[in-house]
């Protein structure tokens, strides 16, 4: 059975709390299974205090028990579970962030191990990339897109800007006849695109 993490805990605690409130019999080991050591210790301390209270102050009726603060073991369990559920809900965002970080680390490890093992076998970089993505898919993790690095993307932007500047400069230096021919060519290309889209 996979280990529970903080993202599963609130749901499980809520289910167990519901069982306790409905009076369904729950084994003590099942009750303790979802609680931390500190929470179990607090629950056992609360029960010890109840036992001392019962020895010191006797009650004959239910009303007297309530007035003296007596609680059943089930009530102690319910209070412990309510506190545990509040704590788990408060830590839910942190648990999701930890889970995401672990998944990213695992994905990076799988990808890099496969990629470099493939490169060591003499495969090309694109083949190693594909093999690494296949291993990520087998592990039910997101693929790594080969969109290049930020440095490459910024380089492409710079190249496009330079090409545009060159086109503008060439257009300035064209004669009237050449400019007219270029405009006619551009109009024809627009018309062709329009016809294709229809």
C-alpha positions as CSV (number, residue, x, y, z in Angstrom):
1,X,0.0,0.0,0.0
2,X,1.4,3.4,-0.9
3,X,2.4,5.7,1.9
4,X,-0.1,8.4,2.8
5,X,1.0,11.9,2.4
6,X,-0.5,15.2,3.5
7,X,-2.7,15.4,0.5
8,X,-4.6,12.1,1.3
9,X,-4.8,12.7,5.0
10,X,-7.7,15.2,5.4
11,X,-10.0,12.9,3.4
12,X,-9.1,9.8,5.4
13,X,-9.4,11.6,8.7
14,X,-12.8,12.9,7.7
15,X,-14.0,9.4,6.8
16,X,-12.7,8.0,10.1
17,X,-14.2,10.9,12.1
18,X,-17.6,10.3,10.4
19,X,-17.4,6.6,11.4
20,X,-16.7,7.5,15.0
21,X,-19.5,10.1,15.1
22,X,-22.0,7.6,13.6
23,X,-21.1,5.0,16.3
24,X,-19.4,2.5,13.9
25,X,-16.9,0.3,15.7
26,X,-13.4,1.2,14.8
27,X,-10.3,-0.7,16.0
28,X,-7.8,1.2,18.2
29,X,-5.0,0.4,15.8
30,X,-7.1,1.9,12.9
31,X,-7.7,5.0,15.0
32,X,-4.0,5.5,15.7
33,X,-3.0,4.7,12.1
34,X,-3.9,8.2,10.8
35,X,-2.6,10.2,13.8
36,X,0.9,11.4,14.4
37,X,2.9,10.3,17.5
38,X,2.2,13.7,19.1
39,X,-1.6,13.5,18.4
40,X,-1.7,9.9,19.8
41,X,0.2,11.1,23.0
42,X,-2.3,14.0,23.4
43,X,-5.2,11.6,23.0
44,X,-3.8,9.1,25.6
45,X,-3.1,12.0,28.0
46,X,-6.7,13.2,27.7
47,X,-7.9,9.6,28.4
48,X,-5.6,9.4,31.4
49,X,-7.0,12.7,32.8
50,X,-10.5,11.3,32.3
51,X,-9.6,8.2,34.3
52,X,-8.2,10.3,37.2
53,X,-11.4,12.5,37.0
54,X,-13.6,9.4,37.2
55,X,-11.7,8.2,40.3
56,X,-11.9,11.5,42.1
57,X,-15.5,12.5,41.2
58,X,-18.2,9.9,41.0
59,X,-21.4,10.4,39.0
60,X,-24.6,8.5,39.2
61,X,-26.5,9.9,36.2
62,X,-25.7,11.2,32.7
63,X,-26.4,14.7,33.8
64,X,-23.8,14.5,36.6
65,X,-21.3,13.0,34.2
66,X,-21.8,16.0,31.8
67,X,-21.6,18.4,34.7
68,X,-18.3,16.9,36.0
69,X,-16.8,16.8,32.4
70,X,-16.7,13.1,32.0
71,X,-16.1,11.9,28.4
72,X,-16.2,8.5,26.9
73,X,-13.2,7.0,25.0
74,X,-15.1,7.6,21.8
75,X,-15.6,11.3,22.6
76,X,-11.8,11.5,23.3
77,X,-11.2,9.9,19.9
78,X,-13.6,12.3,18.2
79,X,-11.9,15.4,19.7
80,X,-8.5,14.1,18.7
81,X,-9.7,13.5,15.1
82,X,-11.3,16.9,14.9
83,X,-8.0,18.5,16.0
84,X,-6.0,16.3,13.6
85,X,-8.4,17.2,10.7
86,X,-8.0,20.9,11.4
87,X,-4.2,20.5,11.4
88,X,-4.2,18.5,8.2
89,X,-6.4,21.0,6.4
90,X,-4.1,23.9,7.5
91,X,-1.1,22.0,6.1
92,X,-2.8,20.9,2.8
93,X,-1.2,23.6,0.6
94,X,2.2,22.9,2.0
95,X,1.6,19.1,1.4
96,X,0.7,19.8,-2.3
97,X,3.8,21.9,-2.8
98,X,6.0,19.2,-1.3
99,X,4.3,16.6,-3.5
100,X,4.9,18.7,-6.6
101,X,8.5,19.3,-5.7
102,X,9.1,15.6,-5.2
103,X,7.5,14.8,-8.5
104,X,9.6,17.4,-10.3
105,X,12.8,16.0,-8.7
106,X,11.8,12.4,-9.6
107,X,11.0,13.5,-13.2
108,X,14.3,15.3,-13.5
109,X,16.2,12.3,-12.2
110,X,14.5,9.9,-14.6
111,X,14.9,12.2,-17.6
112,X,18.6,12.9,-17.0
113,X,19.5,9.3,-16.1
114,X,17.9,8.0,-19.3
115,X,19.1,10.9,-21.5
116,X,22.8,10.5,-20.5
117,X,22.6,6.7,-20.6
118,X,21.4,7.0,-24.2
119,X,24.1,9.4,-25.1
120,X,26.7,7.1,-23.6
121,X,25.3,4.4,-25.9
122,X,26.1,6.6,-28.8
123,X,22.6,7.8,-29.7
124,X,22.0,11.3,-31.1
125,X,20.6,13.9,-28.7
126,X,17.1,13.8,-30.2
127,X,17.0,10.0,-29.8
128,X,18.2,10.4,-26.2
129,X,15.5,13.0,-25.6
130,X,12.8,10.7,-27.0
131,X,14.0,7.8,-24.9
132,X,14.0,10.0,-21.8
133,X,10.4,11.2,-22.6
134,X,9.4,7.6,-23.0
135,X,10.7,6.7,-19.5
136,X,8.8,9.7,-18.1
137,X,5.6,8.5,-19.8
138,X,6.1,5.0,-18.3
139,X,6.5,6.7,-14.9
140,X,3.2,8.6,-15.5
141,X,5.0,12.0,-15.4
142,X,4.8,15.0,-17.7
143,X,7.1,15.0,-20.8
144,X,9.9,17.4,-21.2
145,X,9.3,19.6,-24.2
146,X,12.2,20.4,-26.4
147,X,11.4,24.1,-26.9
148,X,15.0,25.2,-26.2
149,X,16.4,27.2,-23.5
150,X,15.5,30.8,-22.7
151,X,18.8,31.9,-24.2
152,X,17.8,30.2,-27.5
153,X,14.4,31.8,-27.4
154,X,15.8,35.2,-26.9
155,X,18.3,34.6,-29.7
156,X,15.4,33.7,-32.0
157,X,13.7,37.0,-31.0
158,X,16.9,38.9,-31.8
159,X,17.3,37.2,-35.2
160,X,13.7,38.0,-36.1
161,X,14.2,41.6,-35.2
162,X,17.4,41.8,-37.3
163,X,15.7,40.3,-40.3
164,X,12.8,42.8,-40.0
165,X,15.3,45.6,-39.8
166,X,17.1,44.3,-42.9
167,X,13.8,44.1,-44.8
168,X,12.9,47.7,-43.9
169,X,16.4,48.9,-45.0
170,X,16.1,47.0,-48.3
171,X,12.6,48.4,-48.9
172,X,14.0,52.0,-48.4
173,X,16.7,51.4,-51.1
174,X,14.3,50.0,-53.7
175,X,13.6,52.0,-56.9
176,X,10.0,53.1,-57.6
177,X,9.6,50.2,-60.2
178,X,11.0,47.6,-57.8
179,X,8.8,48.8,-54.9
180,X,5.8,48.6,-57.2
181,X,6.7,45.0,-58.2
182,X,7.2,44.1,-54.5
183,X,3.8,45.5,-53.5
184,X,2.1,43.6,-56.4
185,X,3.8,40.4,-55.2
186,X,2.6,41.0,-51.6
187,X,-1.0,41.7,-52.8
188,X,-1.0,38.5,-54.9
189,X,0.3,36.4,-51.8
190,X,-2.5,37.9,-49.7
191,X,-5.1,37.0,-52.3
192,X,-3.8,33.5,-52.5
193,X,-4.0,33.1,-48.7
194,X,-7.5,34.4,-48.7
195,X,-8.6,32.0,-51.5
196,X,-7.0,29.1,-49.6
197,X,-8.8,30.0,-46.4
198,X,-12.2,30.0,-48.3
